[in-house]
């Protein structure tokens, strides 16, 4: 799997990033990453685990062999999941939510009760994601392959009308979502208030790789003030024709606050 493929292979515990995307904190890792074809990254905390070099796998942490999920990651390295999918086919396999129950227990969330109360669908993670460019912070933006194409078309169509759309957030793993909630709990916020703003791990549309938070230059991220922008007005008028829908309008039945910035790609007849 070469960096030019711009594919993120996904396993329950470890992500396989293409070379040339991640940045290292130390000189040793930087040298390894500069030559890496693929980098193994722990999903739980973002730790870089190993670099796949032309001469073999270089561990970047002690006791790599004991790393949970390493066997699945090495299997994905040997047989990348996207290679088995014919070019142009959007049916991307999903990962089993193997550790979701333990994540929810650690956060004090009853998953069954949450699903019944909100009516939200459980969102599995895709087995692989495609590059959709970068977000406004110059971070790699990953989306499911059809959503990545849809996002590019949305940006291009808006640009023709003089509108600049910026991505704020795309794919997020179950672990990443759990980390958001953990940090808010550590600041003393209550779980019910948090869940009115952030979906529980497993139920965020960002897990699917089809949802994207959108903003405009100079606008704060994920704020209701986005509603008053020209970019928001353009999305309201044009996004549906390009396969995007606002997930959480005012008065939505899920108990999620109004999010004029959060849009999900669902595909259209124009998507090829």
N, C-alpha and C positions, 0 to 999 in steps of 0.2 A: 504494500500500500504506500504509494508515494505522496509527498506533500502536494504535488500538483493535482491529485485527485480531489482535494478539498472535501473529503468525506470524514465524518466523525463516526467511528464504529462504537457501538454502545453495548455494554454488558451490565448485569445487575450491580456490580461493585466497582467496575473500572471502565473508564472511557479510553479509547484509542484515538489520539489526536494525530493528524497529519503533521509531518515535520515542517518546521519553519513558521509555525503559528504561535506556540507557547514561548514565553520568555522565562529564563532562569534567574534566580536570585544570586547564585554564587558562580564564580568563574569556572569551576569544574563542570557544573551542570550546563553552563552556557556553551562550553566547548562541545559537550556531548549533544546538546540540542541542535547545535549548528550543523551537525552531521547526521542527525537522526532522520530516518525514513518515517518512523512512527514513535509517538511518546505515550506511555501508559500513565494515566492520571487517576488517582483514587477519587471517587465521586464524593465520598463522605466529607472530605476536607480540602480537596484540591491538591494534595501532595503528589509531586511527580515521582513515579515509582521506578521507571526503567525507560531506557532509550533503545530502540531497535536500530542498530548500526549495521553497515554492510558486513562487518566481521562477526556480528552476533548481538545478543541482548546484553546491554550494560545496566546492571542494577544501579539505581540512584538512592536507594535506602538500604539499611541493614536488613538482613533476614527476608529478602524479597520472596524466597520460596515459601514462606509462611503467610504471605499476604492473602487474605480472604478474596476469593474470586479470581485468583491468578490463572487457574487452569482454563476457565472460560475466556479470559482475556487472551491467553496464548492461542486458544483455538480460533478466536476471531482474528488474531494476527495472521495465523496460518491460512485461514479460509475467510477472508473478509465477507461479511453478510451481504453487502451490496453487489458483490461480483456475481452472485447467483441470481440476481434480479435483472431481468432483461432491460436494457436501456429504454426509457420511456414509459415503463410500467410504474405506477404510483402505489401499488399495494406493498407497503413496507411492513415486514413482520414486527410484532410487538414483543417486548420482554415480559416475562412473568413477574408480578409484584412480590418477589420472594421475601423482602424484608419490610414490607409496608406495615404489617401488624405491629412489629416491634417498634418502628418509628412512631406510630400513633400512640402506643402505650407509653413511650417515654415522654410524649408531649401531653399526656392526659386527655387524649381525644378518643371518644368512642366512635369508631368508624361507621358502624351500622346505624347508630343514632344520627350521626352527622349526615350520612347519605339520605336517610329517610326525611330528615328535617329540611334539607336544602334542595333535594331533587336533582342534585348534580350527578353527572355520570363519572364513574371511575375512569381515569385517564392513564392507560399504560404508556410506558416510554417506547419510542421506536427503536428498533435494532440498529438503525443507522440514520444519520442526518446529513443533509447537504449544506454546503456553504451558501449563505445568502449575503455575503459581504461582511460589513462591520456595522456595529451600532454607533451611536453618537459618541461613545467613549472609546472608540477604536478597538473594542473587543470583538473577537470573532462572533458572528451571528449565525447560529445553526437553526435550521428549520427542516421539516420533512420536505422531501424533494419537490413535491407538487406545490407546497406552500412557498418554498424558496422561489420557484418560478413565478408564482402568483405575486409575491412581494416585489420582485423586480419589475413586473408589468405594472403594478400599482404605482411604484415610484416613477417609472417612465411616463405613465399617463398623467400623473400629477404634474410632473416637470413640464410637459407640453402645455399645461395650463398655467404655468408660472408658480406652481406650488411646490415647496420643498417638504418632503416627509422624512423624518428621522426615526430610525428604530431605537427603542430604549431597551427592550428585552424580548428575546425570542424563546427558544427551548430552555426549559429548566428541569432538572431531574427531581425525583422525589426527595433525594437527599438535600438538594439545594433549597427546596421549599421548606423542608424541616428546619434547615439552618436559619432561614428568615424568621420563622416562628420562635425558635430557640433564642435568638438575639432579642426579640421583642419581649419575651417572657423574662429574660435576664434584666431588662430595663424596668421591670415591674408592671408591665401591661397585663391585663387579664385575658385569658384565652378566648372568651366570648367576643370581646372587643376586637381582638386580633383576627378572629375568623370572619368578622364582618367586612374586613378589608382584604385579607389574604385567605385563599382557599386552603383547606387542609391538604397536607401531602397526600398525593394520590388523586386529588380531585381538581387540581389546577389545570386549566386548559393549556397552560404552557408546557406541561409534560408531553402533550401530544405532538409538539413540534409544529402545530398549525396556528398557534396564537401568537400575536405580536403586539407589544405596547408601542404606540406611535406618538411622536411629539413633533414639534416644529422648531426651527432655530430660534433661540432666545427664550423658549418656553420651558418652564420647569417640567420635570418628568412626573407622570402619573398624578396630575392635579386636575381638578374639575375645571379650572380656568382654561384648559385646552379647548373646551366647548366653544369659546368665543373667538377662536382663531379662524383664519381663512382655510387653514389646512383641515380643520374639523368640518367646516361647511362643505368643503370639497369631498371629503370622505362620505358625508351624509348623502350627498347627491350622486356620487359615482362609484363608491366601493362595492355596492351590491352587484353591479354589472360586471365587476372584475372578480367576483367570487368571495368577497369579504363581508362579514356581518358583525355589528357591534354585539358583544356577548351580554353585557350587563347594562341595559338602559335603565332609566328611572323606573322604579316600581317593579323590577324584575322579580320573579317568584322564588329566587334562590336565597334572598336575604343578603346579597352582595351589594355594596354601595355602588352608586352610579359611577361607571367608568367609561367616559367618552373616548378614552385613549386605547381601550382594549378591543382588538378586532381579531376575528378568527377566519381563517381561510377554509372554505368548504368546497371549492371547485365550481366551475361552470362549464357549459357546453363549449365555451371558447378556449378552455384549457386543453392544450394538446402536448 
